[in-house]
Amino acid sequence: MQVLFLVLHKVEKLDDLLVVLQNNGITGGTIIESKGMINTLKSNNNFIIESLKIFLEDPREASKTLFFILEKPLFNSLKTSLPLKFFTPYK
């Protein structure tokens, strides 16, 4: 068994992503609302974070975190079949 975690920042893509997952044999999982650590610290009026606010601007207020428990063959096939439109490469 493998655990797949997906953090979806483009929440408007959730329905499209769920269709792709279902088409690849995933019929159950958990979806929760999530918020990044920096956004949480910014809302707590932390002095250090406030002084760095200009560098930490992030327009994403909320995200969705999805997680699934998958058999290894399904996990491996999904890694190669998810469309790149759901991913933003890190620089």
C-alpha positions as CSV (number, residue, x, y, z in Angstrom):
1,M,0.0,0.0,0.0
2,Q,1.1,3.5,-0.8
3,V,-0.2,6.9,0.5
4,L,-0.7,9.7,-2.1
5,F,-0.9,13.2,-0.8
6,L,-1.9,16.0,-3.2
7,V,-2.0,19.7,-2.2
8,L,-4.1,21.6,-4.7
9,H,-3.6,25.3,-4.7
10,K,-5.8,25.9,-7.7
11,V,-9.0,24.9,-6.0
12,E,-11.0,25.7,-9.1
13,K,-9.3,22.6,-10.7
14,L,-10.7,20.2,-8.0
15,D,-13.6,18.8,-10.1
16,D,-11.3,18.2,-13.1
17,L,-8.7,16.5,-10.9
18,L,-11.4,14.2,-9.3
19,V,-12.6,13.2,-12.8
20,V,-9.0,12.3,-13.8
21,L,-8.5,10.3,-10.6
22,Q,-11.8,8.5,-11.0
23,N,-10.9,7.6,-14.7
24,N,-7.7,6.1,-13.3
25,G,-9.5,3.8,-10.9
26,I,-9.4,5.9,-7.7
27,T,-12.9,5.9,-6.3
28,G,-12.4,7.0,-2.7
29,G,-10.2,9.4,-0.7
30,T,-10.3,12.3,1.7
31,I,-10.4,16.0,0.8
32,I,-9.8,18.6,3.5
33,E,-9.5,22.4,3.5
34,S,-5.9,23.4,4.2
35,K,-3.8,26.5,4.7
36,G,-0.1,27.0,4.5
37,M,2.1,27.7,7.5
38,I,3.2,31.1,6.2
39,N,-0.4,32.2,5.7
40,T,-1.3,31.1,9.3
41,L,1.7,32.9,10.8
42,K,0.8,36.1,8.8
43,S,-2.7,36.1,10.3
44,N,-1.3,35.8,13.9
45,N,0.5,39.2,13.8
46,N,3.9,37.7,14.3
47,F,6.5,40.5,14.3
48,I,9.1,38.6,12.5
49,I,6.7,37.4,9.8
50,E,5.2,40.9,9.5
51,S,8.6,42.4,8.9
52,L,9.2,39.9,6.1
53,K,5.7,40.2,4.7
54,I,6.9,41.9,1.5
55,F,8.8,38.7,0.7
56,L,6.1,36.3,1.7
57,E,3.2,37.5,-0.3
58,D,1.1,34.6,-1.4
59,P,-2.3,35.2,-3.0
60,R,-3.5,31.7,-2.1
61,E,-5.6,31.9,1.0
62,A,-6.8,28.3,1.0
63,S,-5.9,25.0,-0.6
64,K,-7.3,21.5,-0.7
65,T,-5.3,18.6,0.5
66,L,-6.3,15.2,-0.9
67,F,-5.1,11.9,0.3
68,F,-5.5,8.3,-0.8
69,I,-4.4,4.9,0.2
70,L,-3.6,3.0,-2.9
71,E,-2.3,-0.4,-4.0
72,K,1.2,0.0,-5.3
73,P,0.4,-0.8,-9.0
74,L,-2.3,1.9,-9.0
75,F,0.0,4.3,-7.3
76,N,2.7,3.7,-9.9
77,S,0.4,4.1,-12.8
78,L,-1.1,7.3,-11.5
79,K,2.3,8.9,-11.1
80,T,2.7,8.8,-14.9
81,S,-0.9,9.4,-15.9
82,L,-1.8,12.7,-14.0
83,P,-1.8,15.5,-16.5
84,L,0.8,18.3,-16.0
85,K,-2.0,20.9,-16.0
86,F,-2.5,20.1,-12.3
87,F,1.1,20.8,-11.3
88,T,3.2,23.9,-10.9
89,P,6.9,23.1,-11.1
90,Y,9.0,24.4,-8.3
91,K,11.8,26.7,-9.3
